Amino acid sequence: MRPHRALVPRLSPEIELRGREAHHLLEVLRARAGDLVTVFDGKGLEGRAVVESAEAGILRLRLEQTWEAGREVGVPVELYVALLKGDALADVVRAATELGVTRVVPIVTVHCVAKEIGANKLERLRRVAVEAAKQSGRTVVPAVADPIPLKQVPEVEQGFVAHVGAELRVRDVLETDKPLSLATGPEGGFSPQEVEFLTGRGFRPVTLGRRILRAETAPLALLALVTAGEGL
């Protein structure tokens, strides 16, 4: 059985965990003294620690070894995803984390049904990213930014926007050594004016196939093309 994984503030010789992370290890995973735990700092460093004591909601670990895991994509991958209805955005953040995204930026567009996101929901999205990073063996926890209007999306070095009318395929133009920025729209898609705006910001309209994908499927399909599809 694989050792449990835990996100820690920093990899120091002696580590003390409290709160949510300690509760999960103690009450859900039943970690006890002597157990091995894989620890990571969310910034790229990973290590092995031993549980020295586990009591009263406090977990104390002794760090034995650290290493750079090398499981990250290698270039920044940011995803601009339109606000979605219900809990769909949580599913996107979870799978996007597994696929290697480094930053998720919710955007508000013309056709968004949801026009804002509450503080509690945003905090939950960030917790989802942490849990998905632990589950998938990542050493970096993606940032989930506050929502912004589409007009605040900056110029990018290499960008792709999923667009139903596009014919360009990602694999024909992708440069894997350059930072990546991806954009996908809401349930009603981007308006023509929004696609034009993103094109002016450096995003190239690309196809995701002959079928129309749901708003929560498109960002994952696009991410998979640029990370999993390239073995990154």
N, CA, C and O of each residue as an XYZ file, in Angstrom:
928
protein
N       0.842     -1.196      0.000
C       0.000      0.000      0.000
C       0.878      1.248      0.000
O       1.869      1.318      0.728
N       0.511      2.229     -0.817
C       1.278      3.468     -0.882
C       1.161      4.229      0.425
O       0.107      4.211      1.061
N       2.246      4.905      0.839
C       2.143      5.765      2.029
C       1.107      6.862      1.806
O       0.884      7.293      0.674
N       0.486      7.303      2.868
C      -0.433      8.439      2.790
C       0.341      9.670      2.313
O       1.549      9.771      2.524
N      -0.366     10.604      1.668
C       0.245     11.852      1.222
C      -0.336     13.005      2.023
O      -1.529     13.023      2.326
N       0.512     13.965      2.364
C       0.057     15.121      3.136
C       0.728     16.384      2.628
O       1.924     16.395      2.337
N      -0.052     17.438      2.525
C       0.475     18.759      2.188
C       0.923     19.439      3.468
O       0.154     19.547      4.424
N       2.179     19.900      3.488
C       2.728     20.529      4.688
C       3.202     21.939      4.347
O       3.515     22.222      3.191
N       3.257     22.823      5.340
C       3.688     24.203      5.072
C       5.100     24.276      4.496
O       5.363     25.078      3.601
N       5.998     23.452      5.000
C       7.374     23.395      4.483
C       8.004     22.076      4.929
O       7.584     21.468      5.913
N       9.013     21.655      4.186
C       9.703     20.416      4.514
C      10.862     20.724      5.455
O      11.963     21.060      5.019
N      10.598     20.604      6.732
C      11.601     20.850      7.765
C      11.846     19.548      8.535
O      11.029     18.632      8.447
N      12.949     19.440      9.287
C      13.246     18.190     10.000
C      12.113     17.700     10.892
O      11.849     16.499     10.960
N      11.449     18.619     11.570
C      10.301     18.274     12.416
C       9.067     19.005     11.879
O       9.092     20.224     11.709
N       8.010     18.275     11.618
C       6.798     18.841     11.027
C       5.627     18.611     11.970
O       5.412     17.496     12.445
N       4.874     19.666     12.238
C       3.681     19.549     13.069
C       2.461     19.942     12.249
O       2.408     21.029     11.674
N       1.493     19.054     12.204
C       0.274     19.305     11.444
C      -0.912     19.437     12.388
O      -1.066     18.671     13.339
N      -1.747     20.433     12.096
C      -2.995     20.636     12.827
C      -4.113     20.860     11.812
O      -3.871     20.879     10.605
N      -5.306     21.026     12.298
C      -6.423     21.406     11.443
C      -6.844     20.327     10.468
O      -6.786     19.136     10.774
N      -7.273     20.764      9.276
C      -7.874     19.870      8.294
C      -6.946     18.734      7.879
O      -7.374     17.584      7.782
N      -5.667     19.056      7.632
C      -4.740     18.028      7.160
C      -4.488     16.982      8.237
O      -4.456     15.787      7.944
N      -4.310     17.416      9.475
C      -4.109     16.471     10.584
C      -5.358     15.626     10.795
O      -5.266     14.417     11.010
N      -6.514     16.256     10.733
C      -7.768     15.522     10.927
C      -7.922     14.429      9.870
O      -8.329     13.312     10.186
N      -7.597     14.748      8.620
C      -7.741     13.764      7.550
C      -6.825     12.564      7.783
O      -7.237     11.416      7.620
N      -5.586     12.843      8.162
C      -4.645     11.747      8.401
C      -5.037     10.918      9.619
O      -4.942      9.691      9.597
N      -5.476     11.588     10.680
C      -5.784     10.887     11.923
C      -7.127     10.168     11.890
O      -7.220      8.998     12.262
N      -8.159     10.865     11.448
C      -9.512     10.336     11.567
C      -9.996      9.580     10.340
O     -10.808      8.662     10.453
N      -9.498      9.963      9.161
C      -9.952      9.305      7.931
C      -8.995      8.195      7.511
O      -9.415      7.076      7.217
N      -7.700      8.520      7.488
C      -6.701      7.546      7.051
C      -6.130      6.714      8.196
O      -5.395      5.753      7.967
N      -6.468      7.087      9.423
C      -6.047      6.342     10.616
C      -4.533      6.220     10.749
O      -4.019      5.159     11.105
N      -3.830      7.299     10.466
C      -2.375      7.297     10.624
C      -2.004      7.154     12.090
O      -2.643      7.742     12.962
N      -0.975      6.377     12.352
C      -0.523      6.134     13.720
C       0.993      6.233     13.795
O       1.671      6.236     12.767
N       1.525      6.313     15.004
C       2.972      6.412     15.209
C       3.690      5.279     14.486
O       3.293      4.117     14.573
N       4.747      5.634     13.774
C       5.518      4.661     13.018
C       5.143      4.568     11.560
O       5.898      4.014     10.762
N       3.979      5.107     11.191
C       3.560      5.064      9.787
C       4.420      5.989      8.931
O       4.887      7.030      9.395
N       4.622      5.594      7.680
C       5.313      6.445      6.717
C       4.299      7.340      6.015
O       3.195      6.903      5.688
N       4.678      8.588      5.786
C       3.826      9.554      5.098
C       4.659     10.261      4.029
O       5.757     10.743      4.309
N       4.136     10.321      2.812
C       4.769     11.135      1.773
C       4.285     12.566      1.953
O       3.082     12.827      1.938
N       5.215     13.484      2.121
C       4.858     14.883      2.357
C       5.330     15.731      1.178
O       6.346     15.425      0.555
N       4.591     16.794      0.876
C       4.997     17.713     -0.179
C       4.580     19.121      0.205
O       3.621     19.318      0.952
N       5.316     20.103     -0.315
C       5.088     21.487      0.108
C       4.208     22.290     -0.843
O       3.980     23.478     -0.615
N       3.707     21.658     -1.912
C       2.848     22.354     -2.860
C       3.587     23.234     -3.843
O       2.969     23.881     -4.688
N       4.919     23.265     -3.741
C       5.725     24.128     -4.608
C       6.727     23.334     -5.438
O       7.525     23.917     -6.171
N       6.691     21.987     -5.327
C       7.553     21.162     -6.156
C       8.453     20.199     -5.417
O       9.087     19.350     -6.043
N       8.527     20.308     -4.091
C       9.415     19.450     -3.317
C       8.604     18.391     -2.582
O       7.513     18.660     -2.080
N       9.158     17.184     -2.530
C       8.474     16.052     -1.919
C       9.449     15.337     -0.978
O      10.664     15.485     -1.109
N       8.918     14.572     -0.041
C       9.787     13.847      0.877
C       9.052     12.721      1.574
O       7.857     12.504      1.374
N       9.817     12.001      2.411
C       9.260     10.909      3.206
C       9.431     11.246      4.678
O      10.504     11.664      5.112
N       8.361     11.058      5.438
C       8.404     11.343      6.872
C       7.794     10.181      7.638
O       7.032      9.380      7.096
N       8.152     10.114      8.921
C       7.612      9.090      9.819
C       6.768      9.773     10.876
O       7.158     10.804     11.425
N       5.611      9.195     11.159
C       4.757      9.727     12.219
C       5.399      9.420     13.566
O       5.590      8.257     13.921
N       5.732     10.480     14.317
C       6.314     10.287     15.649
C       5.243     10.216     16.724
O       5.360      9.434     17.667
N       4.200     11.026     16.590
C       3.113     10.987     17.560
C       1.838     11.474     16.894
O       1.874     12.294     15.976
N       0.714     10.960     17.366
C      -0.582     11.335     16.809
C      -1.593     11.353     17.945
O      -2.066     10.310     18.395
N      -1.916     12.569     18.401
C      -2.839     12.672     19.528
C      -3.462     14.066     19.596
O      -2.865     15.058     19.178
N      -4.663     14.106     20.128
C      -5.360     15.373     20.382
C      -5.403     16.293     19.163
O      -5.280     17.511     19.288
N      -5.580     15.693     17.979
C      -5.697     16.490     16.768
C      -4.388     17.054     16.252
O      -4.390     17.882     15.341
N      -3.268     16.621     16.820
C      -1.950     17.113     16.400
C      -1.120     15.929     15.914
O      -1.019     14.904     16.588
N      -0.538     16.088     14.752
C       0.299     15.040     14.178
C       1.723     15.572     14.067
O       1.956     16.630     13.482
N       2.664     14.836     14.630
C       4.077     15.245     14.556
C       4.833     14.238     13.701
O       4.757     13.027     13.909
N       5.573     14.788     12.719
C       6.305     13.961     11.769
C       7.795     14.261     11.838
O       8.203     15.382     12.145
N       8.590     13.260     11.554
C      10.037     13.436     11.432
C      10.425     13.202      9.971
O      10.211     12.117      9.430
N      10.993     14.224      9.342
C      11.357     14.137      7.935
C      12.617     13.287      7.773
O      13.611     13.508      8.465
N      12.574     12.318      6.863
C      13.714     11.430      6.637
C      14.466     11.742      5.351
O      15.688     11.604      5.297
N      13.742     12.162      4.314
C      14.378     12.350      3.018
C      13.536     13.302      2.183
O      12.315     13.350      2.335
N      14.186     14.065      1.294
C      13.467     14.929      0.364
C      14.006     14.710     -1.045
O      15.136     14.257     -1.228
N      13.178     15.040     -2.039
C      13.593     14.919     -3.432
C      12.670     15.763     -4.308
O      11.588     16.167     -3.881
N      13.113     16.023     -5.535
C      12.265     16.662     -6.531
C      11.635     15.555     -7.359
O      12.339     14.781     -8.008
N      10.311     15.478     -7.337
C       9.624     14.327     -7.909
C       9.631     14.301     -9.435
O       9.610     13.218    -10.021
N       9.659     15.460    -10.096
C       9.707     15.494    -11.553
C       8.423     15.051    -12.237
O       8.465     14.529    -13.351
N       7.280     15.252    -11.584
C       6.012     14.851    -12.189
C       5.204     16.042    -12.720
O       4.057     15.877    -13.135
N       5.793     17.225    -12.707
C       5.097     18.400    -13.206
C       5.339     18.579    -14.705
O       6.282     18.015    -15.260
N       4.499     19.353    -15.341
C       4.548     19.519    -16.792
C       5.867     20.126    -17.255
O       6.393     19.721    -18.292
N       6.409     21.077    -16.522
C       7.685     21.676    -16.904
C       7.564     23.105    -17.375
O       8.540     23.853    -17.321
N       6.382     23.506    -17.838
C       6.100     24.898    -18.191
C       4.777     25.279    -17.529
O       3.942     24.409    -17.282
N       4.575     26.565    -17.240
C       3.290     26.972    -16.661
C       2.135     26.667    -17.618
O       2.221     26.924    -18.819
N       1.069     26.120    -17.068
C      -0.141     25.834    -17.845
C      -1.315     26.475    -17.114
O      -1.732     25.993    -16.060
N      -1.844     27.553    -17.668
C      -2.968     28.225    -17.014
C      -4.240     28.016    -17.816
O      -4.228     27.991    -19.047
N      -5.333     27.866    -17.087
C      -6.629     27.600    -17.700
C      -7.597     28.719    -17.350
O      -7.915     28.936    -16.181
N      -8.061     29.427    -18.371
C      -9.116     30.419    -18.203
C     -10.430     29.728    -18.533
O     -10.712     29.437    -19.696
N     -11.220     29.471    -17.521
C     -12.452     28.714    -17.716
C     -13.645     29.564    -17.278
O     -13.629     30.155    -16.198
N     -14.668     29.623    -18.112
C     -15.847     30.427    -17.793
C     -16.562     29.856    -16.575
O     -16.558     28.646    -16.352
N     -17.174     30.736    -15.793
C     -17.980     30.283    -14.666
C     -19.089     29.367    -15.181
O     -19.744     29.668    -16.179
N     -19.289     28.248    -14.488
C     -20.258     27.245    -14.921
C     -21.365     27.083    -13.880
O     -21.213     27.482    -12.725
N     -22.451     26.505    -14.299
C     -23.585     26.296    -13.409
C     -23.301     25.199    -12.388
O     -22.485     24.308    -12.622
N     -23.997     25.283    -11.240
C     -23.939     24.221    -10.242
C     -22.534     23.959     -9.731
O     -21.786     24.883     -9.412
N     -22.187     22.660     -9.657
C     -20.892     22.267     -9.102
C     -19.905     21.870    -10.195
O     -18.873     21.260     -9.913
N     -20.222     22.215    -11.441
C     -19.387     21.766    -12.554
C     -17.955     22.278    -12.465
O     -17.022     21.596    -12.889
N     -17.777     23.482    -11.914
C     -16.431     24.051    -11.846
C     -15.530     23.236    -10.918
O     -14.326     23.131    -11.151
N     -16.109     22.665     -9.878
C     -15.324     21.815     -8.981
C     -14.810     20.586     -9.722
O     -13.668     20.170     -9.526
N     -15.655     20.007    -10.574
C     -15.220     18.852    -11.358
C     -14.103     19.236    -12.320
O     -13.177     18.456    -12.541
N     -14.186     20.430    -12.892
C     -13.142     20.902    -13.801
C     -11.824     21.099    -13.048
O     -10.771     20.672    -13.520
N     -11.878     21.741    -11.888
C     -10.659     21.979    -11.107
C     -10.015     20.659    -10.704
O      -8.793     20.519    -10.753
N     -10.827     19.702    -10.310
C     -10.301     18.396     -9.888
C      -9.558     17.711    -11.027
O      -8.405     17.310    -10.868
N     -10.206     17.577    -12.156
C      -9.575     16.886    -13.281
C      -8.433     17.699    -13.884
O      -7.436     17.128    -14.326
N      -8.568     19.030    -13.906
C      -7.501     19.880    -14.440
C      -6.235     19.742    -13.599
O      -5.124     19.763    -14.129
N      -6.409     19.602    -12.288
C      -5.255     19.377    -11.415
C      -4.573     18.071    -11.774
O      -3.347     18.015    -11.860
N      -5.348     17.023    -11.984
C      -4.781     15.733    -12.371
C      -4.030     15.831    -13.695
O      -3.045     15.122    -13.904
N      -4.487     16.702    -14.586
C      -3.886     16.823    -15.913
C      -2.700     17.777    -15.953
O      -2.083     17.946    -17.005
N      -2.367     18.409    -14.817
C      -1.136     19.188    -14.744
C      -1.264     20.690    -14.788
O      -0.249     21.381    -14.875
N      -2.476     21.227    -14.732
C      -2.628     22.678    -14.767
C      -1.919     23.317    -13.575
O      -1.879     22.736    -12.491
N      -1.365     24.499    -13.772
C      -0.688     25.184    -12.668
C      -1.494     26.356    -12.115
O      -1.233     26.828    -11.008
N      -2.485     26.829    -12.898
C      -3.313     27.947    -12.431
C      -4.661     27.902    -13.133
O      -4.737     27.739    -14.351
N      -5.711     28.047    -12.357
C      -7.064     28.094    -12.907
C      -7.634     29.481    -12.628
O      -7.647     29.938    -11.485
N      -8.105     30.146    -13.682
C      -8.679     31.489    -13.546
C     -10.128     31.455    -14.039
O     -10.352     31.375    -15.247
N     -11.108     31.515    -13.149
C     -12.497     31.604    -13.612
C     -12.729     32.960    -14.287
O     -12.255     33.991    -13.809
N     -13.456     32.944    -15.393
C     -13.732     34.180    -16.111
C     -15.242     34.353    -16.307
O     -15.990     33.383    -16.430
N     -15.657     35.611    -16.331
C     -17.066     35.950    -16.547
C     -17.226     36.413    -17.989
O     -16.560     37.350    -18.428
N     -18.111     35.748    -18.717
C     -18.311     36.051    -20.134
C     -19.772     36.413    -20.391
O     -20.616     36.327    -19.499
N     -20.047     36.815    -21.614
C     -21.393     37.262    -21.980
C     -22.444     36.189    -21.733
O     -23.527     36.488    -21.229
N     -22.139     34.951    -22.081
C     -23.129     33.880    -22.000
C     -23.087     33.094    -20.686
O     -23.777     32.083    -20.559
N     -22.307     33.533    -19.726
C     -22.271     32.844    -18.428
C     -23.638     32.946    -17.750
O     -24.207     34.032    -17.649
N     -24.154     31.818    -17.289
C     -25.368     31.829    -16.480
C     -25.018     32.337    -15.083
O     -25.717     33.183    -14.525
N     -23.934     31.812    -14.533
C     -23.426     32.290    -13.243
C     -22.517     33.489    -13.506
O     -21.603     33.409    -14.327
N     -22.766     34.583    -12.820
C     -21.990     35.802    -13.036
C     -21.013     36.086    -11.903
O     -20.193     36.997    -12.015
N     -21.085     35.325    -10.819
C     -20.168     35.528     -9.697
C     -20.039     34.233     -8.930
O     -20.796     33.285     -9.143
N     -19.070     34.207     -8.036
C     -18.836     33.031     -7.214
C     -18.564     33.492     -5.780
O     -17.772     34.409     -5.565
N     -19.207     32.870     -4.814
C     -19.049     33.272     -3.421
C     -17.711     32.856     -2.843
O     -17.025     31.988     -3.381
N     -17.355     33.488     -1.741
C     -16.074     33.206     -1.090
C     -15.982     31.752     -0.634
O     -14.928     31.127     -0.748
N     -17.089     31.216     -0.116
C     -17.080     29.827      0.360
C     -16.867     28.846     -0.786
O     -16.129     27.870     -0.651
N     -17.516     29.113     -1.911
C     -17.366     28.225     -3.061
C     -15.955     28.309     -3.621
O     -15.390     27.300     -4.042
N     -15.383     29.508     -3.628
C     -14.017     29.679     -4.114
C     -13.032     28.941     -3.218
O     -12.087     28.318     -3.703
N     -13.257     29.014     -1.909
C     -12.398     28.293     -0.968
C     -12.528     26.791     -1.176
O     -11.543     26.060     -1.072
N     -13.727     26.333     -1.467
C     -13.922     24.899     -1.729
C     -13.155     24.478     -2.981
O     -12.554     23.403     -3.002
N     -13.167     25.296     -4.007
C     -12.412     24.970     -5.219
C     -10.925     24.817     -4.905
O     -10.251     23.952     -5.464
N     -10.427     25.654     -4.017
C      -9.012     25.561     -3.647
C      -8.730     24.293     -2.852
O      -7.656     23.705     -2.979
N      -9.687     23.870     -2.034
C      -9.522     22.600     -1.309
C      -9.563     21.420     -2.278
O      -8.832     20.443     -2.117
N     -10.427     21.527     -3.283
C     -10.502     20.478     -4.302
C      -9.154     20.330     -5.003
O      -8.712     19.213     -5.270
N      -8.503     21.449     -5.300
C      -7.189     21.407     -5.950
C      -6.160     20.715     -5.070
O      -5.336     19.946     -5.565
N      -6.201     20.981     -3.770
C      -5.275     20.339     -2.836
C      -5.495     18.829     -2.821
O      -4.542     18.059     -2.931
N      -6.741     18.411     -2.686
C      -7.041     16.978     -2.610
C      -6.688     16.277     -3.917
O      -6.179     15.156     -3.897
N      -6.951     16.918     -5.048
C      -6.617     16.311     -6.333
C      -5.107     16.210     -6.522
O      -4.616     15.246     -7.110
N      -4.372     17.201     -6.027
C      -2.903     17.150     -6.105
C      -2.368     15.980     -5.288
O      -1.451     15.282     -5.721
N      -2.941     15.769     -4.111
C      -2.508     14.639     -3.277
C      -2.811     13.315     -3.957
O      -1.963     12.424     -4.005
N      -4.017     13.190     -4.479
C      -4.446     11.938     -5.096
C      -3.628     11.585     -6.329
O      -3.321     10.415     -6.558
N      -3.273     12.591     -7.127
C      -2.610     12.341     -8.404
C      -1.088     12.304     -8.305
O      -0.404     12.108     -9.310
N      -0.562     12.489     -7.108
C       0.884     12.427     -6.930
C       1.624     13.675     -7.334
O       2.840     13.641     -7.522
N       0.913     14.780     -7.470
C       1.578     16.025     -7.829
C       2.306     16.623     -6.629
O       1.967     16.348     -5.478
N       3.303     17.438     -6.917
C       4.027     18.139     -5.860
C       3.738     19.631     -5.863
O       4.207     20.357     -4.987
N       2.969     20.094     -6.842
C       2.548     21.491     -6.920
C       1.025     21.540     -6.849
O       0.337     20.803     -7.555
N       0.511     22.409     -5.997
C      -0.937     22.609     -5.908
C      -1.302     23.789     -6.807
O      -0.793     24.891     -6.601
N      -2.163     23.587     -7.788
C      -2.534     24.693     -8.673
C      -3.208     25.825     -7.905
O      -3.962     25.585     -6.961
N      -2.934     27.044     -8.312
C      -3.622     28.196     -7.745
C      -4.989     28.322     -8.403
O      -5.120     28.125     -9.611
N      -6.005     28.650     -7.616
C      -7.330     28.966     -8.144
C      -7.567     30.443     -7.860
O      -7.753     30.839     -6.709
N      -7.560     31.246     -8.903
C      -7.622     32.695     -8.757
C      -9.054     33.180     -8.553
O     -10.013     32.454     -8.817
N      -9.182     34.413     -8.082
C     -10.490     35.057     -8.029
C     -10.992     35.254     -9.463
O     -10.188     35.463    -10.371
N     -12.299     35.191     -9.676
C     -12.846     35.393    -11.025
C     -12.528     36.792    -11.562
O     -12.427     37.758    -10.806
N     -12.377     36.870    -12.873
C     -12.152     38.149    -13.540
C     -13.056     38.244    -14.766
O     -13.454     37.214    -15.310
N     -13.391     39.468    -15.218
C     -14.098     39.604    -16.496
C     -13.177     39.187    -17.636
O     -11.957     39.320    -17.537
N     -13.754     38.691    -18.699
C     -12.957     38.265    -19.846
C     -12.008     39.366    -20.314
O     -10.886     39.080    -20.733
N     -12.447     40.612    -20.246
C     -11.635     41.727    -20.743
C     -10.330     41.906    -19.967
O      -9.434     42.620    -20.417
N     -10.220     41.264    -18.810
C      -8.990     41.377    -18.022
C      -7.979     40.269    -18.331
O      -6.896     40.246    -17.748
N      -8.313     39.369    -19.221
C      -7.349     38.338    -19.620
C      -6.173     39.019    -20.309
O      -6.382     39.774    -21.259
N      -4.949     38.779    -19.861
C      -3.790     39.483    -20.425
C      -3.309     38.854    -21.733
O      -3.795     37.799    -22.139
N      -2.365     39.502    -22.377
C      -1.712     38.908    -23.536
C      -0.909     37.695    -23.092
O      -0.344     37.685    -21.998
N      -0.858     36.670    -23.940
C      -0.168     35.430    -23.583
C       0.884     35.099    -24.635
O       0.805     35.553    -25.777
N       1.857     34.311    -24.235
C       2.929     33.920    -25.154
C       2.450     32.841    -26.120
O       2.760     32.877    -27.311
N       1.688     31.877    -25.592
C       1.133     30.794    -26.410
C      -0.229     30.430    -25.838
O      -0.327     29.946    -24.710
N      -1.267     30.661    -26.611
C      -2.607     30.407    -26.097
C      -3.481     29.698    -27.111
O      -3.312     29.851    -28.321
N      -4.440     28.901    -26.583
C      -5.415     28.219    -27.425
C      -6.799     28.433    -26.826
O      -6.987     28.320    -25.615
N      -7.760     28.742    -27.682
C      -9.138     28.878    -27.245
C      -9.975     27.859    -28.004
O      -9.938     27.793    -29.233
N     -10.730     27.065    -27.250
C     -11.596     26.067    -27.878
C     -12.743     26.782    -28.583
O     -13.442     27.601    -27.986
N     -12.925     26.460    -29.863
C     -13.948     27.164    -30.653
C     -14.549     26.194    -31.659
O     -13.833     25.537    -32.415
N     -15.872     26.116    -31.655
C     -16.577     25.152    -32.503
C     -16.254     25.352    -33.983
O     -16.156     24.372    -34.722
N     -16.091     26.569    -34.423
C     -15.862     26.822    -35.846
C     -14.419     26.688    -36.299
O     -14.128     26.868    -37.481
N     -13.512     26.375    -35.385
C     -12.090     26.334    -35.744
C     -11.733     25.031    -36.462
O     -12.407     24.013    -36.305
N     -10.671     25.084    -37.241
C     -10.166     23.897    -37.943
C      -8.740     23.547    -37.511
O      -8.272     22.433    -37.746
N      -8.060     24.493    -36.884
C      -6.673     24.279    -36.463
C      -6.610     23.230    -35.358
O      -7.380     23.287    -34.400
N      -5.693     22.272    -35.492
C      -5.512     21.239    -34.480
C      -4.349     21.609    -33.560
O      -3.327     22.121    -34.015
N      -4.511     21.349    -32.285
C      -3.483     21.706    -31.304
C      -2.148     21.067    -31.645
O      -1.112     21.732    -31.609
N      -2.166     19.798    -31.973
C      -0.900     19.077    -32.179
C      -0.075     19.629    -33.334
O       1.131     19.394    -33.405
N      -0.724     20.367    -34.244
C      -0.007     20.919    -35.391
C       0.747     22.205    -35.063
O       1.627     22.613    -35.821
N       0.415     22.844    -33.947
C       1.025     24.143    -33.640
C       1.594     24.232    -32.224
O       2.242     25.222    -31.885
N       1.364     23.221    -31.400
C       1.805     23.267    -30.004
C       3.324     23.276    -29.894
O       4.008     22.467    -30.522
N       3.848     24.208    -29.083
C       5.272     24.246    -28.747
C       5.387     23.920    -27.265
O       5.057     24.747    -26.415
N       5.853     22.718    -26.955
C       5.814     22.213    -25.581
C       6.819     22.882    -24.644
O       6.767     22.676    -23.432
N       7.731     23.680    -25.195
C       8.714     24.342    -24.339
C       8.302     25.769    -23.974
O       9.061     26.489    -23.325
N       7.102     26.178    -24.390
C       6.625     27.527    -24.082
C       5.462     27.465    -23.100
O       4.694     26.503    -23.116
N       5.320     28.487    -22.236
C       4.152     28.538    -21.341
C       2.861     28.442    -22.136
O       2.771     28.908    -23.272
N       1.853     27.820    -21.505
C       0.589     27.568    -22.181
C      -0.560     28.275    -21.471
O      -0.651     28.258    -20.244
N      -1.422     28.886    -22.248
C      -2.649     29.477    -21.723
C      -3.815     28.939    -22.541
O      -3.788     28.972    -23.771
N      -4.835     28.445    -21.853
C      -5.982     27.823    -22.500
C      -7.248     28.545    -22.080
O      -7.342     29.033    -20.954
N      -8.221     28.616    -22.974
C      -9.482     29.285    -22.653
C     -10.654     28.479    -23.185
O     -10.651     28.027    -24.330
N     -11.668     28.307    -22.324
C     -12.901     27.630    -22.743
C     -14.093     28.413    -22.217
O     -14.018     29.066    -21.176
N     -15.190     28.336    -22.955
C     -16.339     29.162    -22.656
C     -17.386     28.511    -21.776
O     -17.196     27.394    -21.295
N     -18.496     29.213    -21.565
C     -19.586     28.729    -20.721
C     -20.536     27.827    -21.517
O     -20.223     27.403    -22.630
N     -21.695     27.546    -20.926
C     -22.670     26.666    -21.570
C     -23.088     27.177    -22.944
O     -23.362     26.372    -23.835
N     -23.144     28.475    -23.135
C     -23.523     29.040    -24.433
C     -22.352     29.350    -25.338
O     -22.539     29.876    -26.435
N     -21.133     29.027    -24.891
C     -19.937     29.284    -25.685
C     -19.508     30.747    -25.643
O     -20.205     31.593    -25.083
N     -18.358     31.033    -26.238
C     -17.904     32.412    -26.394
C     -18.677     33.065    -27.544
O     -19.046     32.407    -28.517
N     -18.908     34.357    -27.411
C     -19.487     35.100    -28.531
C     -18.388     35.331    -29.578
O     -17.205     35.247    -29.249
N     -18.758     35.618    -30.826
C     -17.741     35.913    -31.848
C     -16.823     37.056    -31.428
O     -15.625     37.032    -31.710
N     -17.384     38.053    -30.756
C     -16.567     39.181    -30.309
C     -15.555     38.745    -29.238
O     -14.434     39.253    -29.191
N     -15.957     37.814    -28.393
C     -15.045     37.329    -27.355
C     -13.919     36.503    -27.954
O     -12.771     36.603    -27.523
N     -14.249     35.687    -28.950
C     -13.194     34.927    -29.634
C     -12.223     35.882    -30.313
O     -11.011     35.664    -30.279
N     -12.739     36.926    -30.921
C     -11.884     37.929    -31.563
C     -10.991     38.620    -30.544
O      -9.814     38.867    -30.804
N     -11.563     38.933    -29.369
C     -10.777     39.569    -28.319
C      -9.637     38.649    -27.863
O      -8.497     39.091    -27.726
N      -9.948     37.380    -27.630
C      -8.929     36.436    -27.180
C      -7.862     36.228    -28.240
O      -6.683     36.072    -27.921
N      -8.274     36.226    -29.495
C      -7.292     36.105    -30.576
C      -6.310     37.274    -30.537
O      -5.114     37.104    -30.773
N      -6.831     38.457    -30.238
C      -5.973     39.630    -30.114
C      -5.038     39.559    -28.928
O      -4.026     40.259    -28.889
N      -5.363     38.728    -27.972
C      -4.528     38.538    -26.782
C      -3.509     37.410    -26.958
O      -2.731     37.124    -26.048
N      -3.516     36.774    -28.124
C      -2.527     35.730    -28.393
C      -3.061     34.315    -28.366
O      -2.286     33.365    -28.476
N      -4.380     34.148    -28.221
C      -4.988     32.817    -28.233
C      -5.345     32.433    -29.673
O      -5.877     33.249    -30.426
N      -5.054     31.208    -30.041
C      -5.400     30.722    -31.372
C      -6.629     29.809    -31.263
O      -6.614     28.865    -30.473
N      -7.679     30.065    -32.029
C      -8.852     29.187    -31.998
C      -8.488     27.792    -32.512
O      -7.894     27.651    -33.581
N      -8.851     26.763    -31.736
C      -8.531     25.385    -32.108
C      -9.779     24.512    -31.996
O     -10.713     24.820    -31.256
N      -9.767     23.427    -32.744
C     -10.875     22.486    -32.721
C     -10.661     21.412    -31.658
O      -9.529     21.026    -31.365
N     -11.756     20.943    -31.093
C     -11.724     19.798    -30.168
C     -12.456     18.611    -30.783
O     -12.918     17.718    -30.072
N     -12.554     18.609    -32.103
C     -13.223     17.512    -32.793
C     -14.528     17.943    -33.434
O     -14.904     19.114    -33.386
N     -15.202     16.997    -34.025
C     -16.408     17.288    -34.792
C     -17.663     17.387    -33.922
O     -18.716     17.826    -34.386
N     -17.543     16.982    -32.677
C     -18.716     16.991    -31.798
C     -18.710     18.230    -30.909
O     -17.659     18.818    -30.653
N     -19.878     18.613    -30.448
C     -19.992     19.748    -29.533
C     -19.872     19.229    -28.110
O     -20.678     18.402    -27.682
N     -18.891     19.698    -27.383
C     -18.635     19.237    -26.019
C     -19.355     20.125    -25.007
O     -19.588     21.310    -25.249
N     -19.696     19.535    -23.889
C     -20.276     20.303    -22.802
C     -19.235     21.269    -22.248
O     -18.032     21.068    -22.418
N     -19.711     22.319    -21.583
C     -18.799     23.349    -21.074
C     -17.816     22.803    -20.057
O     -16.709     23.326    -19.929
N     -18.203     21.744    -19.320
C     -17.282     21.161    -18.345
C     -16.358     20.118    -18.968
O     -15.361     19.728    -18.360
N     -16.686     19.664    -20.184
C     -15.837     18.688    -20.873
C     -14.746     19.371    -21.682
O     -13.621     18.875    -21.748
N     -15.063     20.500    -22.296
C     -14.123     21.192    -23.188
C     -12.790     21.538    -22.532
O     -11.746     21.283    -23.133
N     -12.777     22.120    -21.298
C     -11.467     22.455    -20.725
C     -10.599     21.235    -20.475
O      -9.374     21.308    -20.577
N     -11.226     20.116    -20.149
C     -10.458     18.907    -19.871
C      -9.941     18.278    -21.165
O      -8.831     17.747    -21.204
N     -10.747     18.339    -22.216
C     -10.288     17.840    -23.508
C      -9.104     18.660    -24.009
O      -8.127     18.105    -24.511
N      -9.192     19.978    -23.872
C      -8.114     20.848    -24.320
C      -6.850     20.626    -23.495
O      -5.749     20.556    -24.040
N      -7.015     20.516    -22.188
C      -5.865     20.238    -21.321
C      -5.213     18.900    -21.657
O      -3.988     18.792    -21.711
N      -6.039     17.887    -21.882
C      -5.507     16.567    -22.184
C      -4.676     16.579    -23.466
O      -3.680     15.862    -23.570
N      -5.084     17.391    -24.439
C      -4.326     17.478    -25.681
C      -2.922     18.039    -25.464
O      -1.968     17.604    -26.108
N      -2.801     19.012    -24.547
C      -1.503     19.680    -24.389
C      -0.640     19.077    -23.284
O       0.547     19.391    -23.196
N      -1.208     18.225    -22.447
C      -0.396     17.611    -21.373
C      -0.347     16.103    -21.533
O       0.686     15.562    -21.928
N      -1.437     15.412    -21.235
C      -1.444     13.953    -21.331
C      -1.151     13.479    -22.751
O      -0.435     12.498    -22.951
N      -1.705     14.177    -23.728
C      -1.504     13.780    -25.119
C      -0.069     13.876    -25.580
O       0.332     13.196    -26.525
N       0.711     14.719    -24.916
C       2.132     14.888    -25.255
C       3.033     14.187    -24.245
O       4.255     14.321    -24.302
N       2.439     13.447    -23.329
C       3.221     12.749    -22.309
C       3.844     13.669    -21.300
O       4.862     13.328    -20.698
N       3.248     14.851    -21.093
C       3.806     15.831    -20.162
C       3.212     15.680    -18.767
O       3.572     16.427    -17.857
